[in-house]
Amino acid sequence: MTARMKNPAMVLPDAMKGINNIYKGIHQGGLSIELLELVALRASQINGCSACVSSHLATGRKSSVSDDKLFAVAAWRESDEFSEAERAALALTEVATRLADKSGDGVPDEIWDAVADHYDENQLAALVLNISIANFFNRVNNIIKEPAGAHWG
């Protein structure tokens, strides 16, 4: 498959500067690279973004996330691979990614309260931004039909 166009973030250099600043902030939030990759992988699976699924699997492996854990992300509720904190982050990822499927609160209080029990404000900020930027790129990549294995930069 060939993309419809070059990634818009690469076409508009100032856009990429802004995106890089968001990533810089996310990485200052105190979350592990492992958790950031697991969350982004789950959002990408839900959104059917093959380019991002491929990217987060590769980055997860480079960050020493086990294959067993990476492969279990889609079925995290049934897997013993994840801590309670990771489960809370993945639950937040799912409801935040599926906003259009909700009526009423997009993120129910019980899900927010569970994640807030495990992470401080800086970590929550990084988690929310990481979920959001993953969904952002999932949408961009679906629009332009970015193929799996694409590299930017």
N, C-alpha and C positions, 0 to 999 in steps of 0.2 A: 504494500500500500504506500502511496505517496501522499504527503500532506498537500492540502489545497494551497497553502502559502507558508512562507517562513513564519515562525512563531512571532506574533505581534510584539511581544516583549523584546524581541531581538531587533525588530524593524524600527522601533521607537526607543532610542537609547535612554532617554530620560525615564521611560517606563521601567526599564530594567534597573536603573539606579534606585528607583523607589522600591521595587520588589526586593532588591538586595538589602536595602535598609530594613525592610520588614523582617527578612530572614536574620539579619544581624540582631535585631531586637529579640526575636524568638529564641535565638541561641544564648542570649543573656538572661533568660528567664529561669534558669536553674533546672530544667528538665533534661533527662538523659537523651542522647541521640537515639538510643533504642526506642524509647517511648515516642519520640517525635516521628520516627520512621513507621512504627506500628500504627499510629493514628493516621498518618498520611496514606499509608497502604490501605487501611480499612475504608477511608473516604473514597479512595480511588477505585477500590473494588465495587463499592456501592454505585458509583457513577459510571462504571464501565470504561474507565480511562486506561487503555492498554499501555500507553506511553508512561503514565505515572505509576501503574502497577509494576511495570518492568523496572523503572527507575528506583522505586522504593525497595523492591526486592534486592536489587544490586547494592544499593546504599546500605540497606540493613545488613546484608552479608559482610560488606566492608567494615561495618561497625560492630562486628562480632555477634550479631543476633543469630541464634541457631536457626537452621533450616526448619526444625520441628516447630519452632515458635512462629516463624514467618508463614509457614504453610497452614498453621492453625488459626491465623487471624480471622479468616472468614467464618470460622466456627468457634470463636473465642468463648462463647457461653458454655460450650460443652468440653472445653479443653482445660487440663490441669496446668498448662504452660504459663498462665497469667496470674499475677498478684491481684489482690482486691483493688489496689490503686490503679493498676492497668485496666482492670475491668471497668472501673468507674470512668476512666478516660475514654475507653472504647464505646461505652454506652453513650457518653456525651457526643462523641464523634458521630455515632449513628443517628441520633435524633437531630443534631445540628445539620447533618448532611441531608436528611430526609424532611426538611421543613415543609415542603409542599404536601407531604402526606399527613400533616397534622391539622386538627381543628382545635382551636383554643391555644394554649401555650405551646410554642414550638419546642421549648425545652422545659419539661415538667420539673417542678420544684424538687421532687424526690431524686431525680437524676442530678440536678445541680447540687443539692445538699450532699449527695454521695461523693461527688468529685471534690467538693469543697472540704470534705472531711480528710482528704488525702493530700491536698496541695495548697500552698500558701498563695497569696495574691499575685506575686510575680509569676509563679508557676501556672496559675490559672490564666493569667494574661497571655503567657506564651502558648498555652494549650489552645485557647480560643483563637488566637491568631494563626496557629499552625493548622487547625481544622479549617479555618477560613481560607488560607492561602492554598491549601490542598484543593479545596472545592473550587477556588478561582482557576487554578491551572487545569483541573479536570474539565471545567466548562470551556476554557480556551482551547484545549486540545481536542475536545469533542467537536467543536465548531470547525476547526481547521483540519480535522482528521489526522492529527499527529500520530504516526505509527509507533508501535512499541520499539524500543531500542534507539529512539531519536536522542541526539545529544545537542545541547544548546551551548552557544558560546564559541 
